[in-house]
Amino acid sequence: MTPPGRPRDVLPTTVGSLTSPRIRLVGDPDVTVTGAGLDSRTVVSGDLYAALPGAHVHGARFAGSALEAGARAVLTDEAGLRTIEELDAVVPALVTDDPRAVLGEVSAEIYGHPAGELRSVGITGTNGKTTTAYILDGALRALGRTTGLVGTIETRIADEHIASVRTTPESCDLQGLLAVMVERGVTDLTMEVSSHALVLHRVDGIVYDVACFTNLSQDHLDFHHTMAEYARAKASLFTPQRARRGIVCVDDDWGRAVADGATIPVVTVSNSRERGADWVIDAEPGAQEFTLTAASRDDDDVLALRSPLPGDFNRTNTAVAALALLTLGVDPHEVERALATDTTVPGRAENVDLGADAPRAIVDFAHTPDAVTSVLEALRPGTNGPLVAVLGAGGDRDPGKRAAMGRAAASWADHVVVTDDNPRHEDPAAIRAAVLAGAREALAEDAASAGTAMASTAEAVDGREAAIETALRLARPAGTIAVLGKGHETGQQIGDHVHPYDDREAVRRAWQRIAGETR
């Protein structure tokens, strides 16, 4: 039986054909492989096992298990080769200084370079990758294309849905997925491309037809260390080695730097004519309908579009998707028609219907200061009662953004309820304290500038579902609660364990308890 994410039929590739000036072969060049994997637990018969150096343990330590599972060859470095030789196993080894840096190209060769058979769009940015990908995928389906989608929430292969482990899979797994897509007749691929994926070579072996950039704001500085380093990772997508053409939103200076530094042809878009973009978004504040106009072309170069989700930022996501379609050669009228299709993005501005006489409840993945601001700003005009934000911050991740997230929430919400996200291996109380400090600082500044006592509140509540119940009580039937940070996720990581948890279900349970008190 073919494992999930693996193509059925792969022509054998000799390990000798996988050598290059960067890769030398130790052993029999005529041994053949039909797949690639870097987790010894998922290796199948015929695989090339990628034994990569890790932060704590070298993958060569698990080569014995991989060989028992049927691996026929190994890709590793000199240290890994020495470990494998100690096993006294007779197995050919491809040896290189940086095996991760060649794994994508090697895997692409094994699977027959499947990316070359697909029309592809790669989307990067701090916020908006998932929404833009879903909007684009929905439009392509409306145009009659058979699509594949790879991203934070799931992988879609035509009509099959597979839950995602990370935004962008490891390179060998990704190449296998693309080969499956080709087998099943997929014509168009839409992918989220994370900064981690670019730095860690996960998308090596793919040259996208179109690369898209949405925005850049503080996130992942535990990995990239500085914003400049983070921006360089994103910008690397806009080179001939990774893409043929680009779409870049230049609403922020990071986007302008990406566009100016790109070494491929790039089309720019902005919400302001002052940014000097090729295309400009024109809309009334808060409206989902908008026009996308070519700034320096004929008046005929205008698209009438509608964002499927509320918020100015979602108009931008829709505009990026529209320009990607135009760049792929889709007729402008067909672009308008395709983007008129309703699109639901799990955990992105997702409404949780609680019935009559209940607050409006929205669940969103917003987990950066800018994303928190964007979501709450979008919800503010449609809220007649209190706007209540529920949020936390992930443990073991970029602690520098925690206070800023609290400040962002307090700048737009009437009440901020700080709680737990995925605490992982950190003390949840310490994470809550950092977010709460930022929220209270913003509230104090607002009160000082207004010369009045604080009317808004910020408090910490231990336990996410308890925090949601607190927020529902604060919102009252006319208000809105925005539960931020986890979105589509169906688990909460505490320590090494992921416990079943879904914000949408937690909202429903909390409201049932409250509603039950009045019956």
C-alpha positions as CSV (number, residue, x, y, z in Angstrom):
1,M,0.0,0.0,0.0
2,T,1.3,3.4,-1.0
3,P,1.9,5.6,2.1
4,P,0.1,9.0,2.3
5,G,2.0,11.7,0.5
6,R,3.9,9.3,-1.7
7,P,3.3,8.8,-5.4
8,R,2.3,5.3,-6.6
9,D,4.7,4.9,-9.5
10,V,8.3,6.2,-9.4
11,L,11.0,5.2,-11.8
12,P,14.1,4.0,-10.0
13,T,17.0,6.4,-9.8
14,T,20.5,5.2,-9.4
15,V,22.4,6.9,-6.5
16,G,25.3,7.4,-8.9
17,S,23.2,9.8,-10.9
18,L,22.6,11.9,-7.8
19,T,26.2,12.9,-7.4
20,S,27.4,16.4,-8.2
21,P,30.4,18.6,-7.5
22,R,28.9,19.1,-4.0
23,I,28.1,15.4,-3.4
24,R,30.5,12.5,-3.5
25,L,29.4,8.8,-3.4
26,V,30.8,6.1,-1.1
27,G,29.6,2.7,-2.3
28,D,27.8,1.1,-5.2
29,P,26.6,3.7,-7.8
30,D,24.1,1.2,-9.3
31,V,21.8,0.9,-6.3
32,T,18.5,2.5,-7.0
33,V,16.1,4.5,-4.9
34,T,12.4,5.4,-5.4
35,G,11.7,7.9,-2.7
36,A,13.3,10.1,0.0
37,G,12.7,10.7,3.7
38,L,14.4,12.3,6.7
39,D,12.4,10.7,9.5
40,S,13.5,7.1,10.1
41,R,10.0,6.3,11.4
42,T,8.4,7.1,8.1
43,V,11.0,5.6,5.8
44,V,9.6,3.0,3.3
45,S,11.3,0.4,1.2
46,G,13.3,1.9,-1.6
47,D,14.0,5.3,0.1
48,L,17.1,7.4,0.3
49,Y,17.4,8.2,4.0
50,A,18.5,11.8,4.7
51,A,20.6,11.6,7.9
52,L,20.9,15.3,8.8
53,P,22.8,16.9,11.6
54,G,20.3,18.2,14.2
55,A,20.4,20.6,17.1
56,H,20.9,17.8,19.6
57,V,21.2,14.5,17.8
58,H,22.6,13.6,14.4
59,G,20.1,11.8,12.1
60,A,22.8,9.2,11.4
61,R,22.1,7.8,14.9
62,F,18.8,6.5,13.5
63,A,20.2,5.1,10.2
64,G,19.9,1.5,11.5
65,S,16.2,1.9,11.9
66,A,15.9,3.5,8.5
67,L,17.8,0.6,6.9
68,E,15.6,-2.0,8.7
69,A,12.6,-0.2,7.2
70,G,14.0,-0.6,3.7
71,A,16.2,2.4,3.0
72,R,18.7,1.6,0.2
73,A,21.0,4.6,0.5
74,V,21.9,7.4,2.8
75,L,22.5,11.2,2.3
76,T,24.6,12.6,5.1
77,D,27.8,14.6,6.0
78,E,31.2,13.3,7.0
79,A,30.2,13.0,10.7
80,G,27.1,11.0,9.7
81,L,29.2,8.8,7.4
82,R,31.5,7.9,10.3
83,T,28.5,6.9,12.5
84,I,27.0,4.8,9.7
85,E,30.3,3.0,9.1
86,E,30.3,2.0,12.7
87,L,27.0,0.0,12.0
88,D,29.0,-2.2,9.6
89,A,26.1,-1.7,7.1
90,V,26.7,-2.2,3.4
91,V,24.9,0.9,2.1
92,P,25.9,3.5,-0.4
93,A,26.2,7.0,1.0
94,L,25.9,10.4,-0.7
95,V,28.2,12.7,1.3
96,T,28.2,16.4,1.3
97,D,29.1,19.3,3.7
98,D,25.5,20.4,4.1
99,P,23.0,17.6,3.3
100,R,20.0,19.8,4.0
101,A,21.1,22.2,1.3
102,V,21.0,19.5,-1.4
103,L,18.1,17.4,-0.2
104,G,15.5,19.4,-2.1
105,E,17.3,19.1,-5.4
106,V,18.1,15.4,-4.8
107,S,14.5,14.7,-3.9
108,A,13.2,16.5,-6.9
109,E,15.5,14.4,-9.1
110,I,14.2,11.2,-7.5
111,Y,10.5,12.1,-8.0
112,G,11.1,13.4,-11.6
113,H,11.0,17.1,-10.9
114,P,7.2,17.3,-10.4
115,A,7.1,21.1,-9.8
116,G,7.9,21.5,-13.5
117,E,4.6,19.9,-14.3
118,L,2.6,22.4,-12.3
119,R,1.7,26.0,-12.7
120,S,2.7,27.4,-9.3
121,V,2.4,30.4,-7.0
122,G,4.4,30.8,-3.8
123,I,3.2,33.2,-1.2
124,T,5.3,34.7,1.6
125,G,4.8,37.3,4.3
126,T,4.3,37.6,8.0
127,N,0.5,37.8,7.8
128,G,-2.0,37.0,5.1
129,K,-0.2,33.9,3.5
130,T,-3.0,31.5,4.4
131,T,-5.9,33.8,3.4
132,T,-4.3,34.8,0.1
133,A,-3.6,31.2,-0.7
134,Y,-7.2,30.1,0.0
135,I,-8.5,33.0,-2.1
136,L,-6.3,32.2,-5.0
137,D,-7.0,28.4,-4.8
138,G,-10.7,29.1,-4.7
139,A,-10.4,31.4,-7.8
140,L,-8.5,28.8,-9.7
141,R,-11.1,26.2,-8.9
142,A,-13.8,28.6,-10.1
143,L,-11.8,28.8,-13.4
144,G,-12.1,25.0,-13.8
145,R,-8.5,24.2,-12.8
146,T,-7.6,21.2,-10.7
147,T,-5.7,22.6,-7.8
148,G,-3.2,21.7,-5.1
149,L,-2.7,23.7,-1.9
150,V,0.1,23.5,0.6
151,G,0.0,25.6,3.7
152,T,-0.4,26.2,7.5
153,I,-3.9,24.6,7.8
154,E,-3.8,21.7,5.3
155,T,-2.5,20.2,2.1
156,R,-5.1,19.8,-0.6
157,I,-4.6,17.4,-3.4
158,A,-7.6,18.0,-5.7
159,D,-10.5,17.0,-3.4
160,E,-8.3,15.3,-0.7
161,H,-7.5,17.2,2.5
162,I,-4.5,16.3,4.7
163,A,-3.8,18.2,7.9
164,S,-0.5,20.1,7.9
165,V,2.2,19.6,10.5
166,R,4.0,22.9,9.5
167,T,3.4,25.7,7.0
168,T,5.9,24.3,4.5
169,P,6.8,20.6,4.6
170,E,10.4,19.3,4.6
171,S,11.8,19.3,1.1
172,C,11.7,15.5,0.6
173,D,8.1,15.3,1.8
174,L,7.2,18.3,-0.3
175,Q,8.6,16.8,-3.5
176,G,6.7,13.6,-2.8
177,L,3.4,15.6,-2.3
178,L,4.0,17.4,-5.6
179,A,4.6,14.1,-7.4
180,V,1.2,12.8,-6.0
181,M,-0.4,16.0,-7.3
182,V,1.0,15.4,-10.8
183,E,-0.3,11.7,-10.6
184,R,-3.8,12.9,-9.7
185,G,-4.0,15.5,-12.5
186,V,-3.4,18.7,-10.5
187,T,-2.7,21.6,-12.8
188,D,-2.1,24.5,-10.4
189,L,-0.2,24.7,-7.1
190,T,-0.7,27.4,-4.5
191,M,1.8,27.3,-1.6
192,E,2.5,29.2,1.5
193,V,6.3,29.7,1.7
194,S,7.5,30.4,5.3
195,S,10.8,32.2,6.1
196,H,11.9,29.0,7.8
197,A,11.3,27.1,4.6
198,L,13.5,29.4,2.6
199,V,16.4,29.4,5.1
200,L,16.1,25.6,5.7
201,H,16.0,24.8,2.0
202,R,12.5,23.2,2.2
203,V,11.4,24.7,-1.2
204,D,14.7,23.9,-3.0
205,G,13.9,22.1,-6.3
206,I,10.9,24.5,-7.1
207,V,10.9,27.6,-9.3
208,Y,7.5,29.2,-8.8
209,D,5.8,30.8,-11.8
210,V,4.8,33.7,-9.5
211,A,6.1,34.6,-6.0
212,C,3.9,36.9,-3.8
213,F,4.8,39.1,-0.8
214,T,2.1,40.3,1.5
215,N,3.8,42.2,4.3
216,L,6.5,42.0,7.0
217,S,6.2,42.6,10.8
218,Q,7.7,41.3,13.9
219,D,7.6,37.5,14.3
220,H,10.0,34.6,14.5
221,L,12.8,36.6,15.9
222,D,13.7,33.6,18.0
223,F,14.9,32.1,14.7
224,H,16.0,35.1,12.6
225,H,17.3,37.2,15.5
226,T,16.8,40.6,13.7
227,M,14.1,42.1,11.4
228,A,16.8,42.6,8.7
229,E,17.7,38.9,8.7
230,Y,14.0,38.0,8.6
231,A,13.4,40.3,5.6
232,R,16.4,38.8,3.8
233,A,14.9,35.4,4.2
234,K,11.6,36.5,2.6
235,A,13.4,38.5,-0.1
236,S,15.3,35.4,-1.2
237,L,12.1,34.1,-2.8
238,F,12.3,36.9,-5.4
239,T,15.4,35.6,-7.2
240,P,15.7,33.5,-10.4
241,Q,16.6,30.4,-8.4
242,R,13.2,30.5,-6.8
243,A,10.7,32.3,-9.0
244,R,10.1,33.7,-12.5
245,R,7.9,36.7,-11.6
246,G,6.8,38.5,-8.5
247,I,3.9,40.4,-6.9
248,V,4.9,42.6,-3.9
249,C,2.7,44.7,-1.6
250,V,4.6,47.9,-0.8
251,D,2.4,49.2,1.9
252,D,5.4,49.0,4.3
253,D,9.0,49.8,3.8
254,W,10.0,46.2,4.0
255,G,7.8,45.5,0.9
256,R,9.4,48.3,-0.9
257,A,12.9,46.9,-0.1
258,V,11.8,43.5,-1.4
259,A,10.6,45.0,-4.6
260,D,13.6,47.1,-5.1
261,G,16.0,44.3,-4.4
262,A,14.2,41.6,-6.5
263,T,16.2,40.1,-9.4
264,I,13.1,39.0,-11.2
265,P,10.4,41.1,-12.9
266,V,8.1,42.4,-10.1
267,V,4.6,44.1,-10.1
268,T,3.8,46.2,-7.0
269,V,0.5,47.0,-5.3
270,S,-0.5,49.3,-2.5
271,N,-3.4,50.8,-0.7
272,S,-1.9,54.3,-1.2
273,R,-1.0,56.2,-4.4
274,E,1.8,57.8,-2.5
275,R,3.7,54.5,-2.4
276,G,4.4,54.6,-6.1
277,A,3.0,51.1,-6.8
278,D,2.0,49.7,-10.2
279,W,-1.5,48.9,-9.0
280,V,-3.5,50.8,-6.4
281,I,-6.4,49.6,-4.2
282,D,-9.3,52.1,-3.9
283,A,-12.0,51.5,-1.4
284,E,-14.2,53.1,1.3
285,P,-12.9,52.3,4.8
286,G,-14.3,49.0,6.0
287,A,-15.9,48.1,2.6
288,Q,-15.3,44.6,1.1
289,E,-15.9,45.9,-2.4
290,F,-12.9,47.8,-4.0
291,T,-11.3,48.6,-7.3
292,L,-7.8,47.6,-8.3
293,T,-6.4,50.2,-10.8
294,A,-3.2,50.2,-12.8
295,A,-1.6,53.5,-11.6
296,S,0.1,54.5,-14.9
297,R,-2.0,52.8,-17.5
298,D,-5.3,53.3,-19.4
299,D,-8.5,53.7,-17.4
300,D,-9.6,50.4,-18.8
301,D,-7.0,48.7,-16.6
302,V,-9.4,48.5,-13.6
303,L,-10.7,45.4,-11.8
304,A,-13.9,45.5,-9.7
305,L,-13.3,43.1,-6.9
306,R,-14.8,42.0,-3.6
307,S,-12.9,40.6,-0.6
308,P,-14.5,37.4,0.8
309,L,-13.5,38.4,4.3
310,P,-13.8,41.7,6.2
311,G,-11.0,44.1,6.9
312,D,-8.7,46.3,4.9
313,F,-5.9,43.7,5.1
314,N,-8.2,41.2,3.4
315,R,-8.7,43.6,0.5
316,T,-5.0,43.6,0.1
317,N,-4.9,39.8,0.2
318,T,-7.5,39.6,-2.5
319,A,-5.7,42.2,-4.6
320,V,-2.5,40.1,-4.4
321,A,-4.4,37.0,-5.5
322,A,-5.9,39.0,-8.4
323,L,-2.5,40.1,-9.6
324,A,-1.2,36.6,-9.4
325,L,-4.0,35.5,-11.7
326,L,-3.3,38.3,-14.1
327,T,0.4,37.4,-14.1
328,L,-0.5,33.8,-14.9
329,G,-2.3,35.1,-18.0
330,V,-5.9,34.9,-16.8
331,D,-8.2,37.4,-18.6
332,P,-9.2,40.4,-16.4
333,H,-12.9,39.7,-16.7
334,E,-12.2,36.1,-15.7
335,V,-10.2,37.3,-12.7
336,E,-13.2,39.4,-11.6
337,R,-15.6,36.4,-12.1
338,A,-13.3,33.9,-10.3
339,L,-12.7,36.1,-7.3
340,A,-16.5,36.7,-6.8
341,T,-16.6,33.2,-5.5
342,D,-17.2,32.9,-1.7
343,T,-14.1,31.6,0.1
344,T,-14.0,30.4,3.7
345,V,-10.7,30.2,5.4
346,P,-10.7,28.1,8.6
347,G,-9.7,30.1,11.6
348,R,-9.4,33.4,9.7
349,A,-12.1,35.9,10.7
350,E,-14.2,32.8,11.2
351,N,-17.6,33.5,12.7
352,V,-18.9,31.1,15.4
353,D,-22.7,31.3,15.3
354,L,-24.0,31.3,18.9
355,G,-27.7,32.0,17.9
356,A,-30.0,34.8,18.9
357,D,-29.3,37.1,21.9
358,A,-25.6,36.1,21.9
359,P,-22.5,38.2,21.2
360,R,-20.8,38.0,17.9
361,A,-17.9,35.6,18.2
362,I,-14.9,35.6,15.8
363,V,-11.9,33.2,15.9
364,D,-8.7,34.3,14.1
365,F,-5.1,33.1,13.9
366,A,-3.7,36.6,14.6
367,H,-0.5,36.1,16.6
368,T,1.6,39.1,15.8
369,P,1.1,42.7,16.9
370,D,0.2,43.8,13.3
371,A,-2.3,41.0,12.8
372,V,-4.0,41.7,16.2
373,T,-4.4,45.3,15.1
374,S,-5.7,44.4,11.7
375,V,-8.4,42.1,13.0
376,L,-9.6,44.3,15.8
377,E,-9.6,47.4,13.6
378,A,-11.8,45.4,11.1
379,L,-14.2,44.3,13.8
380,R,-14.6,47.7,15.5
381,P,-17.0,49.4,13.0
382,G,-19.5,46.5,13.1
383,T,-19.6,46.2,16.9
384,N,-22.5,48.0,18.7
385,G,-21.5,46.8,22.2
386,P,-18.1,46.1,23.8
387,L,-15.3,44.7,21.7
388,V,-13.5,42.1,23.8
389,A,-10.2,40.6,22.7
390,V,-8.9,37.2,24.1
391,L,-5.3,36.5,23.4
392,G,-2.1,35.0,24.6
393,A,1.4,34.3,23.2
394,G,3.2,31.1,22.3
395,G,5.9,29.8,24.6
396,D,9.4,29.1,23.3
397,R,8.8,31.7,20.5
398,D,9.9,35.3,20.0
399,P,9.2,36.7,23.5
400,G,9.9,40.3,22.2
401,K,6.5,40.5,20.6
402,R,4.4,39.7,23.7
403,A,4.0,43.1,25.2
404,A,3.5,44.6,21.7
405,M,0.6,42.1,21.2
406,G,-1.0,43.3,24.4
407,R,-0.6,46.9,23.4
408,A,-2.2,46.2,20.0
409,A,-5.2,44.6,21.6
410,A,-5.7,47.3,24.2
411,S,-5.5,50.0,21.5
412,W,-8.6,48.7,19.8
413,A,-10.6,46.5,22.2
414,D,-12.7,47.8,25.1
415,H,-11.6,44.8,27.2
416,V,-8.6,42.6,26.9
417,V,-8.6,39.1,28.4
418,V,-5.1,37.7,28.4
419,T,-4.8,33.9,28.6
420,D,-2.7,31.0,27.4
421,D,-1.9,30.2,23.8
422,N,0.5,27.2,23.4
423,P,2.8,27.7,26.5
424,R,5.0,24.8,25.4
425,H,7.9,24.6,27.9
426,E,7.5,28.1,29.5
427,D,5.6,29.1,32.6
428,P,2.1,30.2,31.3
429,A,1.8,32.8,34.1
430,A,5.0,34.5,32.9
431,I,3.8,34.7,29.3
432,R,0.5,36.1,30.4
433,A,2.3,38.7,32.6
434,A,4.3,39.9,29.6
435,V,1.2,40.3,27.4
436,L,-0.8,41.9,30.2
437,A,1.9,44.4,30.9
438,G,1.8,45.7,27.4
439,A,-2.0,45.9,27.4
440,R,-2.1,47.8,30.7
441,E,0.7,50.1,29.6
442,A,-1.3,51.1,26.5
443,L,-4.4,51.6,28.6
444,A,-2.6,53.9,31.0
445,E,-1.1,55.9,28.2
446,D,-4.6,56.3,26.6
447,A,-6.1,57.4,30.0
448,A,-3.2,59.9,30.6
449,S,-3.6,61.5,27.1
450,A,-7.4,61.7,27.6
451,G,-7.1,63.0,31.1
452,T,-9.6,60.5,32.5
453,A,-9.6,57.3,34.4
454,M,-9.3,54.1,32.3
455,A,-12.7,53.0,31.1
456,S,-11.3,49.9,29.4
457,T,-9.9,46.9,31.2
458,A,-7.2,44.3,30.9
459,E,-7.0,41.2,33.0
460,A,-5.3,37.8,32.9
461,V,-7.3,34.6,33.2
462,D,-5.7,31.2,33.7
463,G,-7.1,28.7,31.2
464,R,-8.2,29.5,27.7
465,E,-11.8,28.4,27.9
466,A,-12.3,30.2,31.2
467,A,-10.9,33.3,29.5
468,I,-13.4,32.9,26.7
469,E,-16.3,32.6,29.1
470,T,-15.1,35.8,30.8
471,A,-15.0,37.6,27.5
472,L,-18.5,36.5,26.6
473,R,-19.8,37.9,29.9
474,L,-18.0,41.2,29.2
475,A,-19.3,41.4,25.7
476,R,-23.0,41.0,26.5
477,P,-25.4,40.2,23.6
478,A,-24.7,43.4,21.6
479,G,-20.9,43.0,21.8
480,T,-18.2,41.1,19.9
481,I,-15.5,38.8,21.2
482,A,-12.4,38.2,19.1
483,V,-10.5,35.0,20.1
484,L,-7.1,35.4,18.7
485,G,-3.9,33.4,18.2
486,K,-4.9,29.8,17.5
487,G,-7.4,30.1,14.7
488,H,-7.8,26.7,13.0
489,E,-5.7,24.8,15.5
490,T,-7.2,21.7,17.1
491,G,-4.7,21.2,19.8
492,Q,-2.9,23.1,22.6
493,Q,0.7,22.3,23.4
494,I,1.6,22.3,27.1
495,G,5.0,20.9,27.7
496,D,5.7,18.0,25.3
497,H,2.0,17.1,25.0
498,V,-0.6,18.4,22.6
499,H,-4.0,18.3,24.2
500,P,-7.2,18.3,22.1
501,Y,-8.5,21.9,22.0
502,D,-10.4,24.0,19.5
503,D,-11.3,27.7,20.1
504,R,-14.5,27.4,18.1
505,E,-15.8,24.5,20.3
506,A,-14.6,26.3,23.4
507,V,-16.7,29.4,22.5
508,R,-19.8,27.2,22.0
509,R,-19.3,25.4,25.3
510,A,-18.7,28.6,27.2
511,W,-21.9,30.2,25.7
512,Q,-24.0,27.2,26.5
513,R,-22.9,27.5,30.2
514,I,-23.8,31.2,30.2
515,A,-27.1,30.7,28.4
516,G,-28.0,27.8,30.7
517,E,-27.8,30.1,33.7
518,T,-30.8,32.2,32.4
519,R,-33.1,29.3,31.5
